[in-house]
Amino acid sequence: MVVKILILVIFFTLMILVGVSAKKKVTGVDDFVLGGRKVGPWMAAFSFGTSYFSAVIFVGYAGQFGWKFGIASTWIGIGNALIGSMLAWVILGRRTRVMTNHLKSSTMPDFFGKRYDCKALKIAASAIAFVFLIPYTASVYNGLSKLFALAFDIPYAAVVIGMAVLTGVYVILGGYMASSMNDFIQGMIMLVGIIAVIASVLAGQGGFTEAIKALSNVQAAETAEQPGVFASFFGPDPSGLLSVVILTSLGTWGLPQMVQKFYAIKDEKSIKTGTIVSTFFAIIIGGGSYFMGGFGRLFGGEGASFINAETGAVAYDGIVPAMLQNSLSDILIGVVVVLVLSASMSTLSALVLTSSSTLTLDLLKDNIIKNMDQKKQLLIMRIMIVFFVVVSVVIALDPPTAIAQLMGISWGALAGSFLAPFLYGLYWKKVTRPAVWASFLSGVGITVASLFIDSLSPIVAGAAAMIAGLIIVPIVSAVTRNSQKDKNRVDNIFECYNVNITVKKSRQLSSD
């Protein structure tokens, strides 16, 4: 226990010191929100990856979908790496950096307002972002508490409040740069930790081959006619597996806290290097987490702590903690807690910063509070960070549903609303304002409907909302069309992709 507490103290101290160090570099709003758009490739890639993977993935999703799909759940991690990371960087990275810099846009709602010349879209997007980032934050707290209870026997409320205070402090001090610097440190911890955990879990089952054999012999009532299905290539429910892959992979393309990472990239070289590093990181962390979760049924024997003895109901959020408790030494459990704490704090810092900047710059500035200078904007953003942390803590102390469902609601509404108009807006001049409104309505509508329809899970609804947006936007744009004035304005915006710059050997983005 002394060693585990010492590890935590060192970790917490390092996070605060990074925040204090980064504070010196914050001289204005752009520095606080985007690190002055000078974030290098490794920090950008790790910041993207650590914001992607948190306790939600490691505890909630790995446990639930490992139980449902068996070893086939590894496909979710592979999809996260190839679609959610690599393709996101390739398709969105450069064009996002160029256009948002040209528009002087610091947030996703601000992008919508300037790209489509509509203040109402900016306000609506900021409201959607704020409302639906809260359940995601609550899911992060919820997942972390499970492991803290396992390692330290600390009350859930104490874990939630402690994590919120620590994250709030270093984000308030140093903004985006403090978050990015800590993301890099936390990412290194995650890489080492996940490898150690997977090795220990497999060793506890006699090695990889023996674990696969044991998994192939697992019997379940719902798969009685599919012997060995939990060790098969696509598992017992390929269509359900595909829904999860779409939600967790394509979703990053429309999440404000993820896309904003591209706003801050320094130059062309950073995009190329960041693509490789981010993909590698996602393969190890995402693929490793779901691969480990795929063996969850080996720990579901008689007396399993996460199975109700009377009803047989499975508490999915308890699967991974039970696996770790049965496989790891006390010291390794301490390491895992720091691993998940790292992942969760990096995600939480991204959510907090995104929400506070969106509220301040897109909703309050010029709408409710007039004449906000740089100093006042920074002050209000820091106040909003406190406000967002408090609200999310209140919800997290009494979460309404399981981790995976909370995340599904958040990702479905946000990515369902924003993905299509953002993606098409970077590449296609003919997207219209009515098409963007239609995407917002369908994304929120489909996700909210899943809360009232028992047969429609938030996971499936979220994936459907994203696909619907990609179909709705071009159809509505074709029907409504832009005016000549809008066409001229958009032509001028797209000229940012055709600016000639002088380079020695290869095309590069200007660092300023």
Secondary structure, DSSP 8 states (H G I E B T S, - for coil): -HHHHHHHHHHHHHHHHHHHHHHTT--SHHHHHHGGG-B-HHHHHHHHHHHH-SHIIIIIIHHHHHHHHGGGGHHHHHHIIIIIIIIHIIIIIHHHHHHHHHHT--SHHHHHHHHTT-HHHHHHHHHHHHHHHHHHHHHHHHHHHHHHHHHH---HHHHHHHHHHHHHHHHHHHHHHHHHHHHHHHHHHHHHHHHHHHHHHHHHTTSHHHHHHHHHT---GGGTTSTTGGGSSS-S-HHHHHHHHHHHHHGGGG-HHHHHHHHTB--HHHHHHHHHHHHHHHIIIIIHHHHHHTTGGGG-STT-TTB-TTT--B-GGGHHHHHHHHH--HHHHHHHHHHHHHHHHHHHHHHHHHHHHHIIIIIIBTTTB-S--HHHHHHHHHHHHHHHHHHHHHHHTS-SS-HHHHHHHHHHHHHHHHHHHHHHHHH-TT--HHHHHHHHHHHHHHHHHHTT-TTS-HHHHHHHHHHHHHHHHHHHHHHH---HHHHHHHHHHHGGGG-----SSS------
